[in-house]
């Protein structure tokens, strides 16, 4: 995630957002399958649609969300959380990083971090989001499925914020 954030910052070359054409998911093999491309439909409410939903994304509530919107997430509290995070990145036109902990029942803790990076298909206008998430290895009933996880001992605790309030990894 740190490498992806650095890439975004470097490749936007002073622009507010990274042009979508400059992003190649294959440059980040460790994140393949863990990347979502989300289109933005401004309005009231702003609608976020999953153009690409990574095949390795851990979503205990819904499964594949390709061609669906955040509003289609069946669990209202989780849909609201995702909507708020996406709105923050879109409205500020800045990267957002969050750590999410959720008890999904039966003693299972869904604990992960999410990085949201603004993209553009048009000149310097945020109309897409690049989203990736990685699960933390947790102490309750969980083992990494894809080999990608973050150790709790090495992880920093963030409460959902913009880069000005967190240091880079």
C-alpha positions in Angstrom: 0.0 0.0 0.0 2.8 2.4 0.8 4.3 1.7 -2.7 0.9 2.3 -4.3 0.5 5.6 -2.4 4.0 6.7 -3.4 3.3 5.8 -7.0 0.1 7.8 -7.0 1.9 10.8 -5.5 4.8 10.7 -7.9 2.9 9.9 -11.1 0.3 12.6 -10.8 3.1 15.0 -11.4 1.7 18.0 -9.4 -1.9 17.4 -10.6 -4.7 17.1 -8.1 -5.4 13.5 -9.1 -3.7 10.7 -11.0 -4.9 10.2 -14.6 -6.4 6.7 -14.9 -4.3 6.0 -18.0 -1.1 6.1 -15.9 -2.2 3.4 -13.5 -1.4 -0.2 -14.4 -2.5 -2.7 -11.8 0.1 -5.2 -13.1 2.8 -2.9 -11.7 1.6 -4.0 -8.2 1.5 -7.8 -8.4 1.2 -8.0 -4.6 -2.1 -6.2 -4.8 -3.6 -7.9 -7.8 -7.1 -9.1 -6.9 -7.2 -6.6 -4.0 -7.9 -3.5 -6.1 -11.3 -1.9 -6.9 -11.9 0.7 -9.5 -14.9 2.8 -8.5 -16.7 5.2 -10.7 -18.3 8.3 -9.3 -21.8 9.6 -10.2 -22.1 13.0 -8.6 -25.5 14.0 -7.3 -27.6 13.8 -4.2 -26.6 11.3 -3.0 -23.3 10.8 -4.7 -23.3 7.3 -6.2 -20.2 5.0 -6.2 -20.2 2.0 -8.6 -17.7 -0.8 -8.7 -16.3 -0.9 -12.2 -13.8 -3.5 -11.2 -14.1 -5.4 -7.9 -10.9 -7.4 -7.0 -11.3 -11.1 -7.0 -9.3 -11.3 -3.8 -11.3 -8.7 -1.8 -12.4 -9.9 1.6 -16.0 -8.8 1.8 -17.9 -11.0 4.3 -21.2 -9.3 3.5 -21.7 -9.3 -0.3 -19.3 -11.2 -2.6 -18.5 -9.8 -6.1 -19.7 -6.3 -6.4 -18.6 -5.7 -10.1 -21.1 -3.5 -11.9 -22.9 -2.8 -8.6 -23.0 0.2 -6.3 -22.2 0.9 -2.7 -26.0 1.2 -2.2 -26.3 -2.5 -3.1 -24.3 -3.6 -0.1 -26.8 -5.6 1.9 -25.6 -4.5 5.4 -26.7 -0.9 5.9 -24.0 0.0 8.5 -21.2 -1.3 6.3 -22.7 0.4 3.2 -22.7 3.7 5.2 -19.1 3.3 6.3 -17.9 2.6 2.7 -20.0 5.6 1.4 -18.5 7.9 4.0 -14.9 6.9 3.2 -15.5 7.2 -0.6 -17.2 10.6 -0.1 -14.2 11.8 2.0 -11.7 11.0 -0.8 -14.0 12.3 -3.5 -14.9 15.6 -1.8 -11.4 16.3 -0.6 -9.8 15.0 -3.8 -7.1 13.5 -1.7 -6.0 10.0 -0.6 -7.7 8.6 2.5 -6.4 5.8 4.7 -8.5 4.0 7.3 -8.3 1.1 9.6 -11.5 -0.8 10.0 -12.4 -3.3 12.8 -15.8 -5.0 12.6 -17.2 -7.9 14.6 -19.0 -9.9 11.9 -20.4 -12.4 14.4 -19.6 -15.9 15.6 -16.4 -14.6 17.2 -14.9 -13.4 13.9 -13.2 -10.0 13.7 -12.9 -8.4 10.3 -9.9 -6.1 10.6 -8.4 -4.4 7.7 -7.0 -1.2 6.3 -8.3 0.6 3.3 -6.4 3.1 1.0 -8.5 5.2 -1.4 -6.7 7.2 -4.1 -8.5 9.7 -6.5 -8.2 9.1 -10.2 -9.4 11.0 -13.3 -10.5 10.0 -16.7 -10.9 13.7 -17.6 -8.4 16.5 -17.1 -7.7 16.9 -13.3 -11.3 16.0 -12.3 -11.8 13.3 -9.7 -14.3 10.9 -11.3 -12.9 7.6 -10.2 -11.4 6.0 -7.1 -8.7 3.4 -6.8 -9.3 1.4 -3.7 -7.3 -1.4 -2.1 -7.6 -3.1 1.3 -5.4 -5.6 3.1 -6.5 -7.6 6.1 -4.6 -7.6 9.4 -3.8 -10.9 11.0 -6.0 -11.0 14.0 -6.2 -13.1 17.1 -9.8 -14.3 16.6 -10.6 -17.1 14.2 -8.8 -15.8 11.1 -5.9 -17.0 8.9 -4.9 -15.1 5.7 -6.5 -16.7 2.6 -4.2 -15.0 0.1 -0.9 -14.6 2.0 -1.4 -10.9 2.2 -1.8 -9.6 5.7 -0.4 -7.1 8.1 0.9 -8.0 11.5 -0.8 -6.2 14.4 2.5 -5.8 16.1 3.9 -3.9 13.1 0.7 -2.0 12.2 0.1 1.6 13.0 -3.4 2.5 14.3 -5.3 5.0 12.2 -8.9 6.1 12.7 -9.8 7.0 9.2 -8.2 10.2 8.2 -6.6 12.1 5.4 -2.8 12.1 4.8 -2.2 15.4 6.6 -3.0 13.7 9.9 -1.0 10.5 9.4 2.6 9.9 8.4 3.5 7.9 5.4 4.0 4.2 6.1 
